[in-house]
Every structure is written in structure tokens, then in C-alpha cells.
Amino acid sequence: MKRRNTVQTRLTDFIEPTEGKKVNPPRERKTHPVAPKEHATLWEKQVHGPRNNWGVCNFDGTVVFAQIVRGRMHVHGREASCRWCEGPLEIRGDKVFCVGTCQRYQGEFSRDLDAYLRWEGAKSYTLRKEVADTEGLNLEPRDLEPISYAPNWSVLYEYMANQSPEADEAPQNTPRKSN
């Protein structure tokens, strides 16, 4: 049996000579101060203008504020249309129907803006309370009942406490009092 002589390579065998090259020192990075973030709000006011031009729609569990402009329903600033044929929508009593080619039932409609909370447009207690305060809605009776246990309040309160300058004033783990 023949034995091979293997030579182990060294790391220095792979290092390139730097004698002829100029080594550039690392450049210093200039930093600019960043302005603090603006105070984020949990809910932006949706209902602007006269309240009689507004209503609430429940489209298969999706609850939205709808504005009536020249007899047409607008949601999020755009005219609402049928999800199947994209035809215009019409309110008939407390129901919404397509008046396009399919003529299908779309969902429920209410001129009472409190229906947003009744139909659970906002699911969590924290968000329902914030929506009610911002939009001037009445909370549901279940939201007004005292809670017999000390719940672990929503992460939304922690977020608001970290974002708002009044963080020192609001007690932790308790809901805010409404006026």
C-alpha cells in the first residue's frame, strides 16, 4: 500500500498581499435626528357632517358606516357596489339589495348609528368603548355592567398608554371612565 503525503493548507496561503493596495478606513456614517412619532389614535372619526345622511350596514358580518350621497350608498369614501355583479345598491326599508343584473340581497341597513355596536362592528370592549366615545354612540347595556372580576385588560390599552402623553394619569388594568 502506498501512502500519500498530504499537506495541510494554512489560512495564510489564501490571504492576498496588501502591499500595493491602499486600504480605505471605514467611513463614518452621519446620522440625523428623527422626529418623534405622532400620537396614534385607536379610532379615527368616520361620521362627518349631518348624522341623518349616515347609516350602518351589516354585509354578512362586516359592519360599516355608510353615507348616503344623492341616494347612493358610500362606504370608506367610495360608492358601494354588489359583490357579485358590481351593480349599484339600493336600500329598501332595513335591507340592502343589488339593483344591477343579479338583484341579490346584500345585507341589513339601519339609520340608527348605535347599530354599529349592536351588530358588533367592533368586537372588543376596548374598541367598542373607543368607537362610542369618538362617534358619540351609546354603549350597549352589557358594556355598562360592572365586571365582577379583574380582567387582564386589552393590549390596546397598553398601546394607548405607551403612545399618549397622559400615560401617567391613566391607571393601569382599569377601564377609562366615560363622560
N, C-alpha and C positions, 0 to 999 in steps of 0.2 A: 504494500500500500504506500502510495506516495502522499506525502504530507505537503499541503500548500502553506506557504508563508503568507499570512495575511497581515497587512499593515493597517493599523488603526489610523483613521484620519483625525486630524486635530481641527478644532474650530478656527485656529489661526490660519489654516490653509485656505479658508474661504473669505477671509477679510481682505477687502480691496485696499490697496495702498492709497493714502490720502495726501501724499507729499505734494503732488502737483495741483491738487484741488483746493479751492478756498472753501472753508466751512463757514456757512452763514449762521450767526447766532439766532436763536428763536426770536421772532418779532413780538413785541408787547402788544397785547390786544387792548384797544381802547373801549371802555365801557361807558354807556350813557345811562344816567339815572332814568328809571321808569316811573311814570306817574302811578299812584295807587289806583286800583280798580274802583270803578264807581260802585255805589251801594246797589246791590242786585235786589230786585223786588220779586217776591214769590208769585204775584199775580198782577198783571197789567190790566188796567180798566178796559173793558170791552164795550160796554154800553155807553155810547156818546150821543148827545142830542136828546130829543124828546123820547121818553120811555114808551109812548104809545106807538112808536114806529118799530118797536123791538118785540121779539118773542123768543121762545125756546123750542128747539126741535129735538126730537129723540129719534134718530135714524138707527134702528137696530142696535141700541145700546150706546151709540155715540151721541152724546148730548152736547149741543152747541147753541150759542146765542145767534139769533138770525135777525137781520134788519130788513124791514120791508121798504123797498125803494121803488116807487112808481108801480106798485102792485107785484113786484118781483122780489123773491127772497134772496138776500145776500148773506153769505157766511164768510167770515175772515176777509171781507172786502171784495169778494168775487161772487158773481151770481151762482146760486146753487143749481145743479142740474141732476137729472136722473142718472143713477149709477149704471143702468143697463143700456139706455138708448141715448143718453146725454141730452134729452129734451128738457124743456123748462118745467118747473114745478109749480103746482097750484095748491093753495090752502083751501080746504073745504071743511068748515067747522073746526074740529080739532084733529083733523087728519091731513096728511100731505100726499098728493098724488102727482104722477107724471102726466103732463098734457101733450107729450110727444107721441111717438108711434106705439110705445108699449102700454101706456095708460096704467101702469102698476102703482100699487100702494107703496109709499116710501117710508112713512113713519108718523109719529104724533107731533102735534103742534099745540102750544099754549101761549097765550098773551101774558100770562102771569109769569114774571121772571123768576119767582121763587120755585117754579117747576124745575129749574136747573139743579137745585139742591135736592128736591123731591125725587127726581129721576136719576140722581147720583151722577151728575156731570163731574163732580169732584168726589172721589171715593173716600179719602182720608179725612178724619176730623180736622186736622190741621189745615188742610187746603180748603175744606168747606168753610171753616171759620174765616180764613183769609179772603175767600171769594165773597162771602157775605159782608164783611167789613168794607171791601173795596167797591163792590157793586151796589151796596145799600139793600141787600136782600135780608129776609128774615130766616133765621136758622130754624131747622126742624125741631120739634119738641124733644126728640131723642138726643139732640146735641146740647140742649139746655139742661138736661137732667144731670145732677151731680153724680160723679163716679165714686163708687164706694171703695175702690182700691186705688192705690197709687201706681198708675201705669208708667211704663218706660216710654216717655213721650217721643214723638216722631223725630227722626233725623232732620226734618225740615226746620224744627225749632233750633236745633244746634247750628244748622247752616245760617239761619237768620241771625242768631246770636253772634256768630263769628263775623257776619257781614255788616251788622248795624252798629252805629256808634253808641246806641243805647244799651249795649250788651251788658253793662254793669248794672243797669237799672232793672232789667227783667230777671225775675228769679228763675233758676233752672228747675226742670222737672215739674213745672206747673203751667197750666194754660194761661194765656193772657186774658184779662177781663175785657169784655166788650162794653162800649158806652151805651 
